[in-house]
Amino acid sequence: MSARSIAHTPDHGHWTPAVPLSGVVTGRILLAILEALVVGIAVAIWSALTHTGLSSDQITGFTILATAVREALDASSMRLTMRIQRTNDMNRAERIASALTWPAIGGAIATMLFAPARLIPLTALTWAASVIVTCALDKPWTTPMSHEEMRKRSRQDDVASTGTAHRPDGSPSAPS
């Protein structure tokens, strides 16, 4: 059975994600910048403490590649899993597995390119730094990732910070 026939079966209908790809890319870029800073600082400190001799160019290149690989794998697996399951949310186990697996792969690939003699320590360091950032920001074990839940939380944050809820254009305003 072809992928097209599965996507358009009468009982499933045509699946479209709640968050457009441009929204996913924008969010991933913003999170990747923070993660790259944390990984870069950790690698720079490690390099200075162990006298590895990595230059700032090598650290920057390493950090960019490790973070880009991790984010690309994470976003791709998220979108593919959601498409296969026809849902707008990944379950808890999938989010945890993704958060633990992709940083190690990104770190290993970057290490093989920039410092192949230091494969295990740099991969472990990249993995640890990425997992710390993920645990601090994403909380994959508890935080719902569905678009509807994120919109509800952002509305609650709007009300808490400004005292008014954000209303999309064309929606009726609440009575005063």
N, CA and C atoms as a LAMMPS dump frame, in Angstrom:
ITEM: TIMESTEP
0
ITEM: NUMBER OF ATOMS
528
ITEM: BOX BOUNDS ff ff ff
-5.0000000000000000e+02 5.0000000000000000e+02
-5.0000000000000000e+02 5.0000000000000000e+02
-5.0000000000000000e+02 5.0000000000000000e+02
ITEM: ATOMS id mol type element x y z
1 1 1 N 0.851 -1.17 0
2 1 2 C 0 0 0
3 1 3 C 0.899 1.236 0
4 2 1 N 0.625 2.179 -0.834
5 2 2 C 1.47 3.368 -0.942
6 2 3 C 1.173 4.35 0.184
7 3 1 N 2.115 5.24 0.407
8 3 2 C 1.951 6.238 1.46
9 3 3 C 0.766 7.151 1.165
10 4 1 N 0.562 7.459 -0.103
11 4 2 C -0.542 8.336 -0.465
12 4 3 C -1.881 7.691 -0.143
13 5 1 N -2.03 6.388 -0.396
14 5 2 C -3.306 5.744 -0.118
15 5 3 C -3.557 5.649 1.387
16 6 1 N -2.5 5.53 2.199
17 6 2 C -2.673 5.488 3.648
18 6 3 C -3.097 6.865 4.15
19 7 1 N -2.495 7.922 3.592
20 7 2 C -2.788 9.275 4.057
21 7 3 C -4.207 9.713 3.726
22 8 1 N -4.842 9.074 2.781
23 8 2 C -6.164 9.518 2.348
24 8 3 C -7.231 8.447 2.514
25 9 1 N -7.049 7.518 3.424
26 9 2 C -8.085 6.52 3.636
27 9 3 C -9.294 7.179 4.283
28 10 1 N -10.489 6.659 4.032
29 10 2 C -11.705 7.296 4.547
30 10 3 C -11.731 7.403 6.073
31 11 1 N -11.188 6.412 6.776
32 11 2 C -11.258 6.466 8.229
33 11 3 C -10.21 7.405 8.831
34 12 1 N -9.177 7.757 8.082
35 12 2 C -8.144 8.652 8.605
36 12 3 C -8.287 10.075 8.074
37 13 1 N -8.728 10.238 6.859
38 13 2 C -8.766 11.57 6.271
39 13 3 C -7.354 12.051 5.983
40 14 1 N -7.238 13.281 5.546
41 14 2 C -5.924 13.85 5.247
42 14 3 C -5.4 14.526 6.498
43 15 1 N -4.251 14.095 6.989
44 15 2 C -3.668 14.66 8.207
45 15 3 C -2.866 15.892 7.876
46 16 1 N -3.095 16.949 8.623
47 16 2 C -2.263 18.138 8.519
48 16 3 C -1.865 18.539 9.935
49 17 1 N -0.616 18.909 10.123
50 17 2 C -0.179 19.285 11.471
51 17 3 C -0.796 20.608 11.907
52 18 1 N -0.987 20.749 13.216
53 18 2 C -1.559 21.99 13.747
54 18 3 C -0.562 23.134 13.641
55 19 1 N 0.726 22.815 13.769
56 19 2 C 1.776 23.834 13.692
57 19 3 C 2.412 23.741 12.315
58 20 1 N 2.412 24.818 11.546
59 20 2 C 3.038 24.768 10.223
60 20 3 C 4.548 24.57 10.347
61 21 1 N 5.142 24.047 9.293
62 21 2 C 6.571 23.77 9.3
63 21 3 C 7.388 25.023 9.593
64 22 1 N 6.949 26.171 9.096
65 22 2 C 7.68 27.414 9.372
66 22 3 C 7.697 27.725 10.863
67 23 1 N 6.631 27.424 11.564
68 23 2 C 6.586 27.626 13.007
69 23 3 C 7.53 26.698 13.741
70 24 1 N 7.599 25.455 13.269
71 24 2 C 8.521 24.487 13.874
72 24 3 C 9.961 24.941 13.668
73 25 1 N 10.285 25.364 12.451
74 25 2 C 11.654 25.794 12.143
75 25 3 C 12.037 27.009 12.984
76 26 1 N 11.152 27.976 13.09
77 26 2 C 11.437 29.178 13.879
78 26 3 C 11.672 28.832 15.347
79 27 1 N 10.818 28.011 15.901
80 27 2 C 10.975 27.596 17.291
81 27 3 C 12.258 26.816 17.516
82 28 1 N 12.582 25.94 16.577
83 28 2 C 13.811 25.149 16.69
84 28 3 C 15.047 26.035 16.62
85 29 1 N 15.019 27.035 15.774
86 29 2 C 16.176 27.941 15.658
87 29 3 C 16.392 28.693 16.966
88 30 1 N 15.311 29.178 17.552
89 30 2 C 15.438 29.912 18.814
90 30 3 C 15.977 29.024 19.932
91 31 1 N 15.467 27.801 20.03
92 31 2 C 15.974 26.883 21.053
93 31 3 C 17.404 26.448 20.75
94 32 1 N 17.738 26.294 19.476
95 32 2 C 19.088 25.861 19.091
96 32 3 C 20.137 26.904 19.451
97 33 1 N 19.779 28.166 19.363
98 33 2 C 20.738 29.224 19.715
99 33 3 C 21.12 29.114 21.189
100 34 1 N 20.133 28.938 22.051
101 34 2 C 20.418 28.786 23.477
102 34 3 C 21.22 27.514 23.748
103 35 1 N 20.817 26.435 23.13
104 35 2 C 21.537 25.172 23.328
105 35 3 C 22.971 25.275 22.816
106 36 1 N 23.175 25.928 21.672
107 36 2 C 24.525 26.085 21.118
108 36 3 C 25.408 26.901 22.059
109 37 1 N 24.85 27.926 22.677
110 37 2 C 25.625 28.716 23.634
111 37 3 C 26.062 27.862 24.823
112 38 1 N 25.146 27.075 25.358
113 38 2 C 25.478 26.228 26.509
114 38 3 C 26.517 25.176 26.122
115 39 1 N 26.324 24.517 24.996
116 39 2 C 27.284 23.499 24.553
117 39 3 C 28.638 24.144 24.266
118 40 1 N 28.646 25.294 23.609
119 40 2 C 29.901 25.978 23.304
120 40 3 C 30.671 26.371 24.554
121 41 1 N 29.971 26.887 25.54
122 41 2 C 30.628 27.253 26.797
123 41 3 C 31.177 26.015 27.5
124 42 1 N 30.395 24.941 27.513
125 42 2 C 30.852 23.708 28.152
126 42 3 C 32.088 23.141 27.442
127 43 1 N 32.092 23.15 26.126
128 43 2 C 33.241 22.636 25.367
129 43 3 C 34.457 23.536 25.571
130 44 1 N 34.261 24.836 25.595
131 44 2 C 35.386 25.756 25.809
132 44 3 C 36.004 25.545 27.195
133 45 1 N 35.163 25.4 28.208
134 45 2 C 35.678 25.151 29.558
135 45 3 C 36.404 23.816 29.615
136 46 1 N 35.808 22.787 29.03
137 46 2 C 36.435 21.465 29.009
138 46 3 C 37.777 21.512 28.281
139 47 1 N 37.833 22.193 27.161
140 47 2 C 39.072 22.297 26.39
141 47 3 C 40.161 23.009 27.192
142 48 1 N 39.787 24.06 27.907
143 48 2 C 40.766 24.797 28.717
144 48 3 C 41.241 23.957 29.907
145 49 1 N 40.337 23.24 30.543
146 49 2 C 40.711 22.441 31.712
147 49 3 C 41.571 21.227 31.358
148 50 1 N 41.312 20.634 30.2
149 50 2 C 42.053 19.429 29.811
150 50 3 C 43.224 19.736 28.887
151 51 1 N 43.432 21.002 28.568
152 51 2 C 44.511 21.428 27.671
153 51 3 C 44.448 20.685 26.328
154 52 1 N 43.228 20.553 25.825
155 52 2 C 43.013 19.879 24.548
156 52 3 C 43.505 20.722 23.391
157 53 1 N 43.436 22.014 23.529
158 53 2 C 43.938 22.905 22.495
159 53 3 C 42.971 23.187 21.367
160 54 1 N 41.672 23.052 21.626
161 54 2 C 40.7 23.393 20.585
162 54 3 C 40.652 24.912 20.449
163 55 1 N 40.732 25.391 19.223
164 55 2 C 40.667 26.84 18.986
165 55 3 C 39.218 27.298 19.059
166 56 1 N 39.015 28.597 19.125
167 56 2 C 37.649 29.126 19.167
168 56 3 C 36.896 28.8 17.879
169 57 1 N 37.601 28.756 16.753
170 57 2 C 36.961 28.37 15.491
171 57 3 C 36.486 26.924 15.531
172 58 1 N 37.318 26.045 16.084
173 58 2 C 36.932 24.64 16.194
174 58 3 C 35.751 24.474 17.15
175 59 1 N 35.776 25.189 18.247
176 59 2 C 34.676 25.099 19.216
177 59 3 C 33.38 25.618 18.599
178 60 1 N 33.466 26.732 17.886
179 60 2 C 32.283 27.29 17.237
180 60 3 C 31.738 26.345 16.172
181 61 1 N 32.608 25.834 15.325
182 61 2 C 32.171 24.89 14.295
183 61 3 C 31.578 23.627 14.888
184 62 1 N 32.237 23.111 15.916
185 62 2 C 31.747 21.919 16.608
186 62 3 C 30.343 22.164 17.161
187 63 1 N 30.19 23.271 17.83
188 63 2 C 28.914 23.595 18.47
189 63 3 C 27.795 23.761 17.449
190 64 1 N 28.086 24.473 16.384
191 64 2 C 27.075 24.681 15.344
192 64 3 C 26.67 23.356 14.712
193 65 1 N 27.647 22.525 14.358
194 65 2 C 27.334 21.241 13.72
195 65 3 C 26.581 20.318 14.669
196 66 1 N 27.045 20.193 15.905
197 66 2 C 26.381 19.299 16.864
198 66 3 C 24.935 19.732 17.095
199 67 1 N 24.721 21.018 17.251
200 67 2 C 23.368 21.523 17.5
201 67 3 C 22.488 21.388 16.264
202 68 1 N 23.035 21.674 15.101
203 68 2 C 22.245 21.564 13.865
204 68 3 C 21.824 20.118 13.605
205 69 1 N 22.744 19.184 13.805
206 69 2 C 22.412 17.766 13.602
207 69 3 C 21.343 17.339 14.598
208 70 1 N 21.504 17.712 15.849
209 70 2 C 20.541 17.334 16.88
210 70 3 C 19.162 17.893 16.575
211 71 1 N 19.097 19.165 16.227
212 71 2 C 17.805 19.791 15.945
213 71 3 C 17.154 19.215 14.692
214 72 1 N 17.954 18.952 13.668
215 72 2 C 17.398 18.376 12.437
216 72 3 C 16.826 16.982 12.7
217 73 1 N 17.57 16.165 13.428
218 73 2 C 17.082 14.821 13.747
219 73 3 C 15.853 14.873 14.645
220 74 1 N 15.87 15.751 15.63
221 74 2 C 14.756 15.864 16.56
222 74 3 C 13.491 16.346 15.853
223 75 1 N 13.606 17.395 15.063
224 75 2 C 12.433 17.917 14.351
225 75 3 C 11.906 16.914 13.335
226 76 1 N 12.818 16.248 12.624
227 76 2 C 12.389 15.251 11.632
228 76 3 C 11.678 14.089 12.296
229 77 1 N 12.25 13.58 13.379
230 77 2 C 11.604 12.451 14.059
231 77 3 C 10.251 12.862 14.633
232 78 1 N 10.162 14.08 15.153
233 78 2 C 8.904 14.564 15.698
234 78 3 C 7.834 14.621 14.606
235 79 1 N 8.172 15.251 13.487
236 79 2 C 7.187 15.386 12.41
237 79 3 C 6.804 14.031 11.818
238 80 1 N 7.79 13.15 11.629
239 80 2 C 7.476 11.832 11.073
240 80 3 C 6.619 11.013 12.025
241 81 1 N 6.948 11.033 13.296
242 81 2 C 6.162 10.29 14.281
243 81 3 C 4.736 10.815 14.336
244 82 1 N 4.582 12.128 14.346
245 82 2 C 3.243 12.702 14.396
246 82 3 C 2.464 12.387 13.124
247 83 1 N 3.147 12.365 11.99
248 83 2 C 2.459 12.053 10.734
249 83 3 C 2.026 10.59 10.704
250 84 1 N 2.905 9.702 11.139
251 84 2 C 2.574 8.277 11.147
252 84 3 C 1.401 8.009 12.081
253 85 1 N 1.409 8.64 13.244
254 85 2 C 0.346 8.42 14.228
255 85 3 C -0.887 9.29 13.982
256 86 1 N -0.795 10.222 13.056
257 86 2 C -1.889 11.146 12.741
258 86 3 C -2.351 11.898 13.99
259 87 1 N -1.395 12.468 14.691
260 87 2 C -1.688 13.219 15.901
261 87 3 C -0.838 14.481 15.904
262 88 1 N -1.199 15.449 16.705
263 88 2 C -0.424 16.678 16.794
264 88 3 C 0.428 16.716 18.065
265 89 1 N 0.687 15.57 18.652
266 89 2 C 1.51 15.496 19.849
267 89 3 C 2.246 14.16 19.868
268 90 1 N 3.494 14.206 20.333
269 90 2 C 4.245 12.967 20.551
270 90 3 C 3.973 12.53 21.983
271 91 1 N 3.998 11.213 22.211
272 91 2 C 3.778 10.787 23.587
273 91 3 C 5.045 10.951 24.415
274 92 1 N 4.91 10.808 25.695
275 92 2 C 5.989 11.069 26.638
276 92 3 C 7.232 10.219 26.357
277 93 1 N 7.046 8.941 26.123
278 93 2 C 8.189 8.039 25.892
279 93 3 C 8.963 8.444 24.636
280 94 1 N 8.263 8.828 23.592
281 94 2 C 8.934 9.255 22.357
282 94 3 C 9.719 10.536 22.57
283 95 1 N 9.167 11.48 23.323
284 95 2 C 9.885 12.729 23.59
285 95 3 C 11.132 12.49 24.423
286 96 1 N 11.045 11.605 25.42
287 96 2 C 12.204 11.298 26.264
288 96 3 C 13.268 10.581 25.453
289 97 1 N 12.867 9.597 24.64
290 97 2 C 13.843 8.872 23.812
291 97 3 C 14.54 9.823 22.843
292 98 1 N 13.799 10.717 22.265
293 98 2 C 14.369 11.697 21.347
294 98 3 C 15.337 12.625 22.066
295 99 1 N 14.961 13.091 23.246
296 99 2 C 15.817 14.007 24.011
297 99 3 C 17.109 13.341 24.461
298 100 1 N 17.101 12.032 24.635
299 100 2 C 18.298 11.325 25.083
300 100 3 C 19.169 10.809 23.94
301 101 1 N 18.587 10.592 22.781
302 101 2 C 19.323 9.973 21.669
303 101 3 C 20.003 10.982 20.755
304 102 1 N 19.262 11.966 20.267
305 102 2 C 19.779 12.858 19.224
306 102 3 C 20.966 13.717 19.655
307 103 1 N 21.065 14.19 20.906
308 103 2 C 22.262 14.957 21.27
309 103 3 C 23.556 14.137 21.163
310 104 1 N 23.489 12.866 21.5
311 104 2 C 24.677 12.016 21.404
312 104 3 C 25.093 11.824 19.95
313 105 1 N 24.13 11.651 19.074
314 105 2 C 24.453 11.486 17.654
315 105 3 C 25.026 12.778 17.086
316 106 1 N 24.413 13.91 17.421
317 106 2 C 24.938 15.201 16.962
318 106 3 C 26.346 15.451 17.475
319 107 1 N 26.591 15.143 18.746
320 107 2 C 27.925 15.317 19.321
321 107 3 C 28.951 14.398 18.688
322 108 1 N 28.567 13.165 18.424
323 108 2 C 29.502 12.207 17.811
324 108 3 C 29.877 12.638 16.394
325 109 1 N 28.912 13.082 15.628
326 109 2 C 29.198 13.521 14.258
327 109 3 C 30.112 14.737 14.268
328 110 1 N 29.818 15.707 15.124
329 110 2 C 30.662 16.908 15.202
330 110 3 C 32.062 16.563 15.701
331 111 1 N 32.163 15.666 16.651
332 111 2 C 33.474 15.265 17.172
333 111 3 C 34.299 14.57 16.105
334 112 1 N 33.675 13.709 15.317
335 112 2 C 34.412 13.012 14.255
336 112 3 C 34.996 13.991 13.253
337 113 1 N 34.349 15.12 13.069
338 113 2 C 34.844 16.1 12.125
339 113 3 C 35.893 17.036 12.736
340 114 1 N 35.659 17.493 13.968
341 114 2 C 36.517 18.522 14.553
342 114 3 C 37.598 18.004 15.5
343 115 1 N 37.375 16.896 16.185
344 115 2 C 38.369 16.37 17.13
345 115 3 C 38.214 14.86 17.263
346 116 1 N 38.549 14.11 16.212
347 116 2 C 38.291 12.664 16.224
348 116 3 C 38.994 11.907 17.358
349 117 1 N 40.1 12.423 17.852
350 117 2 C 40.815 11.735 18.933
351 117 3 C 40.069 11.834 20.258
352 118 1 N 39.114 12.736 20.36
353 118 2 C 38.372 12.967 21.609
354 118 3 C 36.902 12.556 21.479
355 119 1 N 36.629 11.48 20.757
356 119 2 C 35.249 11.089 20.445
357 119 3 C 34.397 10.87 21.694
358 120 1 N 34.841 10.06 22.603
359 120 2 C 34.005 9.722 23.757
360 120 3 C 33.812 10.909 24.704
361 121 1 N 34.868 11.608 25.135
362 121 2 C 34.6 12.707 26.074
363 121 3 C 33.787 13.856 25.473
364 122 1 N 34.047 14.216 24.231
365 122 2 C 33.286 15.318 23.63
366 122 3 C 31.841 14.921 23.352
367 123 1 N 31.628 13.686 22.942
368 123 2 C 30.253 13.217 22.729
369 123 3 C 29.49 13.219 24.046
370 124 1 N 30.119 12.728 25.103
371 124 2 C 29.465 12.699 26.412
372 124 3 C 29.185 14.115 26.921
373 125 1 N 30.137 15.013 26.734
374 125 2 C 29.958 16.398 27.172
375 125 3 C 28.82 17.072 26.408
376 126 1 N 28.786 16.878 25.099
377 126 2 C 27.714 17.449 24.28
378 126 3 C 26.366 16.886 24.695
379 127 1 N 26.331 15.582 24.9
380 127 2 C 25.093 14.929 25.324
381 127 3 C 24.62 15.503 26.654
382 128 1 N 25.517 15.61 27.63
383 128 2 C 25.143 16.102 28.957
384 128 3 C 24.648 17.548 28.892
385 129 1 N 25.35 18.405 28.174
386 129 2 C 24.933 19.8 28.066
387 129 3 C 23.57 19.916 27.376
388 130 1 N 23.375 19.146 26.318
389 130 2 C 22.096 19.199 25.595
390 130 3 C 20.951 18.671 26.447
391 131 1 N 21.202 17.607 27.183
392 131 2 C 20.156 17.044 28.039
393 131 3 C 19.793 18.029 29.15
394 132 1 N 20.775 18.716 29.701
395 132 2 C 20.496 19.72 30.738
396 132 3 C 19.622 20.84 30.173
397 133 1 N 19.959 21.328 28.989
398 133 2 C 19.148 22.383 28.364
399 133 3 C 17.741 21.871 28.074
400 134 1 N 17.638 20.661 27.551
401 134 2 C 16.332 20.089 27.229
402 134 3 C 15.497 19.904 28.489
403 135 1 N 16.118 19.401 29.539
404 135 2 C 15.377 19.212 30.794
405 135 3 C 14.944 20.538 31.396
406 136 1 N 15.779 21.556 31.265
407 136 2 C 15.437 22.864 31.83
408 136 3 C 14.336 23.564 31.032
409 137 1 N 14.359 23.443 29.709
410 137 2 C 13.413 24.183 28.873
411 137 3 C 12.196 23.362 28.443
412 138 1 N 12.444 22.185 27.871
413 138 2 C 11.354 21.415 27.272
414 138 3 C 10.587 20.562 28.269
415 139 1 N 11.266 20 29.251
416 139 2 C 10.674 19.061 30.213
417 139 3 C 9.854 17.998 29.476
418 140 1 N 10.518 17.146 28.686
419 140 2 C 9.786 16.212 27.829
420 140 3 C 8.936 15.198 28.575
421 141 1 N 9.172 14.993 29.855
422 141 2 C 8.406 14.014 30.615
423 141 3 C 7.084 14.566 31.117
424 142 1 N 6.921 15.905 31.174
425 142 2 C 5.677 16.452 31.709
426 142 3 C 4.997 17.451 30.794
427 143 1 N 5.743 18.269 30.092
428 143 2 C 5.164 19.366 29.342
429 143 3 C 4.455 18.871 28.093
430 144 1 N 3.16 19.149 27.944
431 144 2 C 2.477 18.772 26.709
432 144 3 C 3.037 19.584 25.541
433 145 1 N 3.171 18.923 24.394
434 145 2 C 3.727 19.601 23.234
435 145 3 C 2.686 19.833 22.158
436 146 1 N 1.43 19.536 22.436
437 146 2 C 0.425 19.736 21.407
438 146 3 C 0.217 21.231 21.189
439 147 1 N -0.139 21.566 19.984
440 147 2 C -0.347 22.967 19.615
441 147 3 C -1.452 23.597 20.463
442 148 1 N -2.506 22.836 20.715
443 148 2 C -3.619 23.364 21.485
444 148 3 C -3.191 23.699 22.915
445 149 1 N -2.395 22.82 23.531
446 149 2 C -1.926 23.068 24.897
447 149 3 C -0.989 24.273 24.947
448 150 1 N -0.112 24.396 23.946
449 150 2 C 0.8 25.534 23.922
450 150 3 C 0.031 26.842 23.756
451 151 1 N -1.003 26.849 22.91
452 151 2 C -1.809 28.052 22.729
453 151 3 C -2.545 28.405 24.02
454 152 1 N -3.068 27.393 24.711
455 152 2 C -3.769 27.634 25.969
456 152 3 C -2.81 28.224 27.009
457 153 1 N -1.587 27.678 27.101
458 153 2 C -0.606 28.211 28.043
459 153 3 C -0.209 29.635 27.686
460 154 1 N -0.053 29.928 26.384
461 154 2 C 0.335 31.287 25.996
462 154 3 C -0.778 32.278 26.31
463 155 1 N -2.032 31.86 26.171
464 155 2 C -3.151 32.731 26.54
465 155 3 C -3.156 32.995 28.042
466 156 1 N -2.868 31.961 28.834
467 156 2 C -2.808 32.141 30.285
468 156 3 C -1.661 33.08 30.651
469 157 1 N -0.524 32.962 29.958
470 157 2 C 0.601 33.856 30.2
471 157 3 C 0.244 35.289 29.81
472 158 1 N -0.495 35.463 28.691
473 158 2 C -0.921 36.798 28.273
474 158 3 C -1.807 37.436 29.333
475 159 1 N -2.743 36.662 29.845
476 159 2 C -3.66 37.186 30.858
477 159 3 C -2.877 37.536 32.121
478 160 1 N -1.945 36.69 32.507
479 160 2 C -1.17 36.936 33.727
480 160 3 C -0.277 38.167 33.59
481 161 1 N 0.303 38.385 32.404
482 161 2 C 1.245 39.498 32.254
483 161 3 C 0.571 40.83 31.904
484 162 1 N -0.506 40.785 31.134
485 162 2 C -1.123 42.041 30.698
486 162 3 C -2.508 42.269 31.274
487 163 1 N -3.099 41.223 31.795
488 163 2 C -4.451 41.361 32.314
489 163 3 C -5.522 41.186 31.261
490 164 1 N -5.124 41.015 29.993
491 164 2 C -6.084 40.788 28.912
492 164 3 C -5.641 39.603 28.09
493 165 1 N -6.585 38.887 27.577
494 165 2 C -6.277 37.744 26.726
495 165 3 C -6.097 38.213 25.299
496 166 1 N -5.2 37.565 24.57
497 166 2 C -4.999 37.869 23.154
498 166 3 C -6.137 37.241 22.374
499 167 1 N -6.778 38.038 21.55
500 167 2 C -7.868 37.526 20.724
501 167 3 C -7.488 37.653 19.265
502 168 1 N -7.645 36.575 18.507
503 168 2 C -7.339 36.659 17.072
504 168 3 C -8.272 37.638 16.384
505 169 1 N -7.829 38.146 15.223
506 169 2 C -8.649 39.081 14.453
507 169 3 C -9.979 38.434 14.102
508 170 1 N -11.016 39.209 14.223
509 170 2 C -12.346 38.726 13.856
510 170 3 C -13.067 37.988 14.958
511 171 1 N -12.43 37.761 16.103
512 171 2 C -13.116 37.053 17.164
513 171 3 C -13.868 38.065 18.026
514 172 1 N -15.006 37.652 18.552
515 172 2 C -15.795 38.59 19.376
516 172 3 C -15.053 38.885 20.675
517 173 1 N -15.19 40.1 21.121
518 173 2 C -14.537 40.476 22.377
519 173 3 C -15.438 40.079 23.538
520 174 1 N -14.8 39.87 24.659
521 174 2 C -15.553 39.482 25.85
522 174 3 C -16.258 40.704 26.402
523 175 1 N -17.432 40.489 27.008
524 175 2 C -18.14 41.626 27.593
525 175 3 C -17.34 42.237 28.735
526 176 1 N -17.462 43.533 28.915
527 176 2 C -16.711 44.226 29.96
528 176 3 C -17.393 44.113 31.288
